[in-house]
Amino acid sequence: MRGLALALAGAGLPVELPLLPGHGTDVADMVPTRWEDWSAAAEAAYLSLAAQCESLAVVGLSMGGTLAVWLAERHPEIAALVLVNPLIEPPDADTMAFIDAMIEGGDEVAPGIGSDIALEGAVESAYPGLPLRAARSLFAVAGQVAAQLGSVTAPVLLFSSTQDHVVAPVSGDRLVAGVKGPLERITLERSFHVATLDYDKDEIEARTVKFVTDLLPSSGA
């Protein structure tokens, strides 16, 4: 997300880019974290910036998109959302049962899902493993977030990759069908899940900056 944050900052906007608990260090630090830890950090970052700015937009990729929508459901004053391949639709019952069976069988970490990127040579700074209980907590809350989409009235800019090997495109469909505010959906034909590091990186940054700056007051963020 750094490139996108820098693009927004370069447009003169104050930006907060929180490092969520368990992220950016070692996979062992992620194992004990849960949705409650990440959402608390995201809300703290939002409130910190809100104390300084007249109006805010929230931008998120993947689980960050889930957090962005969750924030919009809790804070109707949010002026805009930009979402890149957000997780909205939880996995089906069979997948959840499989995850539960792995946990019950003693597995705490599954093979990682990072670097789902089409652009050759582009690498995501992701852990080599996926902590299962942490992921399970995200999936459990995703359904609750999806159920409250009708409370989202802020304008939404949604980027959806046609080939996403991490989050099924149905999440984007669920978002389109559920939110009440205006929504613009951009289909990304060349990029995979981590589109902010992929072929469409520049388009995502340019469209996001325009979308946000068109909606927010010049003194906002």
C-alpha positions as a Markdown table, in Angstrom:
| # | Residue | x | y | z |
|---|---|---|---|---|
| 1 | Met | 0.0 | 0.0 | 0.0 |
| 2 | Arg | 3.0 | 2.3 | 0.3 |
| 3 | Gly | 2.9 | 3.4 | -3.4 |
| 4 | Leu | -0.8 | 4.3 | -3.1 |
| 5 | Ala | -0.2 | 6.2 | 0.2 |
| 6 | Leu | 2.7 | 8.1 | -1.4 |
| 7 | Ala | 0.5 | 9.0 | -4.4 |
| 8 | Leu | -2.2 | 10.5 | -2.1 |
| 9 | Ala | 0.4 | 12.3 | 0.0 |
| 10 | Gly | 1.9 | 13.7 | -3.2 |
| 11 | Ala | -1.5 | 15.2 | -4.0 |
| 12 | Gly | -1.2 | 17.2 | -0.8 |
| 13 | Leu | -3.4 | 15.0 | 1.4 |
| 14 | Pro | -2.5 | 14.0 | 5.0 |
| 15 | Val | -2.2 | 10.2 | 5.1 |
| 16 | Glu | -2.2 | 7.6 | 7.8 |
| 17 | Leu | -0.8 | 4.1 | 6.9 |
| 18 | Pro | -1.0 | 2.0 | 10.0 |
| 19 | Leu | 1.0 | -1.2 | 10.5 |
| 20 | Leu | -1.5 | -3.6 | 11.8 |
| 21 | Pro | -0.7 | -5.9 | 14.8 |
| 22 | Gly | 1.2 | -9.0 | 13.8 |
| 23 | His | 2.2 | -7.6 | 10.5 |
| 24 | Gly | 5.6 | -6.6 | 9.1 |
| 25 | Thr | 7.7 | -8.6 | 11.6 |
| 26 | Asp | 7.5 | -12.4 | 11.8 |
| 27 | Val | 4.7 | -14.8 | 11.2 |
| 28 | Ala | 4.9 | -15.9 | 14.9 |
| 29 | Asp | 3.7 | -12.4 | 15.8 |
| 30 | Met | 0.6 | -12.9 | 13.6 |
| 31 | Val | -0.4 | -16.2 | 15.1 |
| 32 | Pro | -2.0 | -14.8 | 18.3 |
| 33 | Thr | -3.6 | -11.8 | 16.7 |
| 34 | Arg | -7.3 | -11.6 | 15.7 |
| 35 | Trp | -9.8 | -9.4 | 13.9 |
| 36 | Glu | -10.3 | -7.4 | 17.2 |
| 37 | Asp | -6.6 | -6.4 | 17.2 |
| 38 | Trp | -6.6 | -5.3 | 13.6 |
| 39 | Ser | -9.9 | -3.5 | 13.7 |
| 40 | Ala | -8.9 | -1.6 | 16.9 |
| 41 | Ala | -5.7 | -0.5 | 15.2 |
| 42 | Ala | -7.5 | 0.6 | 12.1 |
| 43 | Glu | -10.1 | 2.6 | 14.1 |
| 44 | Ala | -7.4 | 4.2 | 16.2 |
| 45 | Ala | -5.6 | 5.4 | 13.0 |
| 46 | Tyr | -8.9 | 6.6 | 11.6 |
| 47 | Leu | -9.8 | 8.6 | 14.8 |
| 48 | Ser | -6.3 | 10.0 | 14.9 |
| 49 | Leu | -6.5 | 11.4 | 11.4 |
| 50 | Ala | -10.2 | 12.5 | 11.9 |
| 51 | Ala | -9.1 | 14.7 | 14.8 |
| 52 | Gln | -6.9 | 16.6 | 12.3 |
| 53 | Cys | -9.0 | 16.8 | 9.2 |
| 54 | Glu | -12.4 | 18.0 | 8.1 |
| 55 | Ser | -13.2 | 15.0 | 5.9 |
| 56 | Leu | -11.7 | 11.6 | 5.3 |
| 57 | Ala | -11.5 | 8.8 | 2.8 |
| 58 | Val | -10.5 | 5.2 | 3.7 |
| 59 | Val | -8.5 | 3.0 | 1.3 |
| 60 | Gly | -7.9 | -0.7 | 1.6 |
| 61 | Leu | -6.7 | -3.8 | -0.2 |
| 62 | Ser | -7.9 | -7.3 | 0.6 |
| 63 | Met | -8.4 | -7.6 | 4.4 |
| 64 | Gly | -7.7 | -3.8 | 4.4 |
| 65 | Gly | -10.8 | -3.5 | 2.3 |
| 66 | Thr | -12.8 | -5.5 | 4.8 |
| 67 | Leu | -11.5 | -3.1 | 7.5 |
| 68 | Ala | -12.4 | 0.0 | 5.3 |
| 69 | Val | -16.0 | -1.2 | 4.9 |
| 70 | Trp | -16.2 | -2.0 | 8.6 |
| 71 | Leu | -15.1 | 1.5 | 9.4 |
| 72 | Ala | -17.6 | 3.0 | 7.0 |
| 73 | Glu | -20.4 | 1.0 | 8.7 |
| 74 | Arg | -19.4 | 2.4 | 12.0 |
| 75 | His | -18.6 | 5.9 | 10.9 |
| 76 | Pro | -21.1 | 7.2 | 8.4 |
| 77 | Glu | -19.2 | 10.5 | 8.2 |
| 78 | Ile | -16.5 | 8.8 | 6.1 |
| 79 | Ala | -16.6 | 10.7 | 2.8 |
| 80 | Ala | -15.3 | 8.0 | 0.4 |
| 81 | Leu | -14.1 | 4.5 | 0.1 |
| 82 | Val | -11.5 | 3.0 | -2.3 |
| 83 | Leu | -11.3 | -0.8 | -2.2 |
| 84 | Val | -8.9 | -3.1 | -4.1 |
| 85 | Asn | -10.1 | -6.7 | -4.2 |
| 86 | Pro | -11.7 | -6.5 | -0.8 |
| 87 | Leu | -12.7 | -9.6 | 1.2 |
| 88 | Ile | -16.5 | -9.2 | 1.7 |
| 89 | Glu | -18.0 | -12.6 | 1.0 |
| 90 | Pro | -16.7 | -15.2 | 3.6 |
| 91 | Pro | -15.5 | -18.6 | 2.4 |
| 92 | Asp | -18.2 | -21.3 | 2.0 |
| 93 | Ala | -19.1 | -23.7 | 4.7 |
| 94 | Asp | -17.0 | -26.5 | 3.3 |
| 95 | Thr | -13.9 | -24.3 | 3.2 |
| 96 | Met | -14.6 | -23.1 | 6.8 |
| 97 | Ala | -15.0 | -26.7 | 7.9 |
| 98 | Phe | -11.7 | -27.6 | 6.2 |
| 99 | Ile | -9.9 | -24.8 | 8.1 |
| 100 | Asp | -11.5 | -25.9 | 11.4 |
| 101 | Ala | -10.4 | -29.5 | 10.7 |
| 102 | Met | -6.8 | -28.3 | 10.1 |
| 103 | Ile | -6.9 | -26.4 | 13.4 |
| 104 | Glu | -8.4 | -29.3 | 15.3 |
| 105 | Gly | -5.7 | -31.6 | 13.8 |
| 106 | Gly | -3.0 | -29.4 | 15.3 |
| 107 | Asp | -2.1 | -27.1 | 12.4 |
| 108 | Glu | -1.6 | -23.5 | 13.3 |
| 109 | Val | -0.1 | -22.2 | 10.1 |
| 110 | Ala | -0.9 | -23.1 | 6.5 |
| 111 | Pro | 1.1 | -22.3 | 3.3 |
| 112 | Gly | 1.2 | -18.6 | 2.6 |
| 113 | Ile | -0.9 | -16.8 | 0.0 |
| 114 | Gly | 1.3 | -13.8 | -0.7 |
| 115 | Ser | 2.6 | -12.4 | -4.0 |
| 116 | Asp | -0.4 | -13.2 | -6.1 |
| 117 | Ile | 0.9 | -10.8 | -8.7 |
| 118 | Ala | 1.0 | -11.3 | -12.5 |
| 119 | Leu | 3.9 | -8.8 | -13.1 |
| 120 | Glu | 7.1 | -10.7 | -13.4 |
| 121 | Gly | 9.6 | -9.7 | -10.7 |
| 122 | Ala | 7.1 | -8.0 | -8.4 |
| 123 | Val | 7.1 | -9.5 | -4.9 |
| 124 | Glu | 4.9 | -8.7 | -2.0 |
| 125 | Ser | 6.4 | -8.5 | 1.5 |
| 126 | Ala | 4.2 | -11.3 | 2.8 |
| 127 | Tyr | 4.7 | -14.0 | 5.4 |
| 128 | Pro | 5.5 | -17.5 | 4.1 |
| 129 | Gly | 2.7 | -18.9 | 6.2 |
| 130 | Leu | -1.0 | -18.1 | 6.9 |
| 131 | Pro | -1.9 | -18.3 | 10.6 |
| 132 | Leu | -5.2 | -20.3 | 10.5 |
| 133 | Arg | -6.8 | -19.0 | 13.7 |
| 134 | Ala | -6.1 | -15.5 | 12.7 |
| 135 | Ala | -7.6 | -16.1 | 9.3 |
| 136 | Arg | -10.6 | -17.8 | 10.8 |
| 137 | Ser | -11.3 | -14.7 | 12.9 |
| 138 | Leu | -11.3 | -12.6 | 9.7 |
| 139 | Phe | -13.6 | -14.9 | 7.9 |
| 140 | Ala | -16.1 | -15.0 | 10.8 |
| 141 | Val | -16.4 | -11.2 | 10.8 |
| 142 | Ala | -16.6 | -10.9 | 7.0 |
| 143 | Gly | -20.1 | -12.3 | 7.0 |
| 144 | Gln | -21.1 | -9.7 | 9.6 |
| 145 | Val | -19.6 | -6.9 | 7.5 |
| 146 | Ala | -21.4 | -8.2 | 4.4 |
| 147 | Ala | -24.7 | -8.2 | 6.3 |
| 148 | Gln | -24.3 | -4.5 | 7.1 |
| 149 | Leu | -23.5 | -3.2 | 3.7 |
| 150 | Gly | -26.8 | -1.4 | 3.4 |
| 151 | Ser | -25.5 | 1.1 | 5.9 |
| 152 | Val | -22.7 | 2.2 | 3.6 |
| 153 | Thr | -23.7 | 5.4 | 1.9 |
| 154 | Ala | -20.3 | 6.9 | 1.0 |
| 155 | Pro | -19.2 | 6.9 | -2.6 |
| 156 | Val | -17.1 | 3.8 | -3.4 |
| 157 | Leu | -14.4 | 3.2 | -6.0 |
| 158 | Leu | -13.9 | -0.5 | -6.4 |
| 159 | Phe | -11.1 | -2.2 | -8.3 |
| 160 | Ser | -11.7 | -5.9 | -9.1 |
| 161 | Ser | -9.2 | -8.2 | -10.7 |
| 162 | Thr | -10.7 | -10.7 | -13.1 |
| 163 | Gln | -8.0 | -13.2 | -12.0 |
| 164 | Asp | -7.7 | -13.2 | -8.2 |
| 165 | His | -6.3 | -16.3 | -6.6 |
| 166 | Val | -6.8 | -15.1 | -3.0 |
| 167 | Val | -10.3 | -13.4 | -2.8 |
| 168 | Ala | -13.0 | -14.7 | -5.1 |
| 169 | Pro | -14.6 | -12.0 | -7.4 |
| 170 | Val | -18.0 | -12.7 | -5.7 |
| 171 | Ser | -16.8 | -10.5 | -2.9 |
| 172 | Gly | -16.9 | -7.5 | -5.3 |
| 173 | Asp | -20.3 | -8.6 | -6.6 |
| 174 | Arg | -21.6 | -8.7 | -3.0 |
| 175 | Leu | -20.3 | -5.2 | -2.4 |
| 176 | Val | -21.9 | -3.9 | -5.5 |
| 177 | Ala | -25.3 | -5.4 | -4.6 |
| 178 | Gly | -25.2 | -4.3 | -1.0 |
| 179 | Val | -24.0 | -0.7 | -0.6 |
| 180 | Lys | -26.5 | 2.1 | -0.8 |
| 181 | Gly | -24.1 | 4.9 | -1.9 |
| 182 | Pro | -22.8 | 5.5 | -5.5 |
| 183 | Leu | -20.3 | 2.9 | -6.6 |
| 184 | Glu | -17.9 | 2.8 | -9.6 |
| 185 | Arg | -16.3 | -0.5 | -10.4 |
| 186 | Ile | -13.1 | -0.7 | -12.4 |
| 187 | Thr | -12.3 | -4.2 | -13.8 |
| 188 | Leu | -8.5 | -5.0 | -13.9 |
| 189 | Glu | -7.8 | -7.5 | -16.7 |
| 190 | Arg | -4.0 | -7.8 | -16.2 |
| 191 | Ser | -3.5 | -7.8 | -12.4 |
| 192 | Phe | -4.0 | -10.5 | -9.8 |
| 193 | His | -4.9 | -10.0 | -6.2 |
| 194 | Val | -2.2 | -7.6 | -5.1 |
| 195 | Ala | -3.1 | -5.2 | -7.8 |
| 196 | Thr | -1.4 | -2.3 | -6.1 |
| 197 | Leu | 2.0 | -3.9 | -7.0 |
| 198 | Asp | 0.9 | -5.3 | -10.4 |
| 199 | Tyr | 0.4 | -4.1 | -14.0 |
| 200 | Asp | -2.4 | -1.8 | -13.0 |
| 201 | Lys | -0.6 | -0.1 | -10.2 |
| 202 | Asp | -0.3 | 3.3 | -11.9 |
| 203 | Glu | -4.0 | 3.3 | -13.0 |
| 204 | Ile | -5.1 | 2.5 | -9.4 |
| 205 | Glu | -3.0 | 5.3 | -8.0 |
| 206 | Ala | -4.1 | 7.9 | -10.6 |
| 207 | Arg | -7.8 | 7.0 | -10.3 |
| 208 | Thr | -7.7 | 6.8 | -6.5 |
| 209 | Val | -6.1 | 10.3 | -6.3 |
| 210 | Lys | -8.7 | 11.8 | -8.6 |
| 211 | Phe | -11.6 | 10.1 | -6.9 |
| 212 | Val | -10.5 | 11.2 | -3.5 |
| 213 | Thr | -9.5 | 14.7 | -4.4 |
| 214 | Asp | -12.7 | 15.3 | -6.3 |
| 215 | Leu | -14.8 | 14.3 | -3.2 |
| 216 | Leu | -12.9 | 15.8 | -0.3 |
| 217 | Pro | -12.6 | 19.5 | 0.5 |
| 218 | Ser | -9.2 | 20.9 | -0.3 |
| 219 | Ser | -8.5 | 21.1 | 3.4 |
| 220 | Gly | -9.6 | 17.5 | 4.1 |
| 221 | Ala | -7.7 | 14.2 | 4.0 |
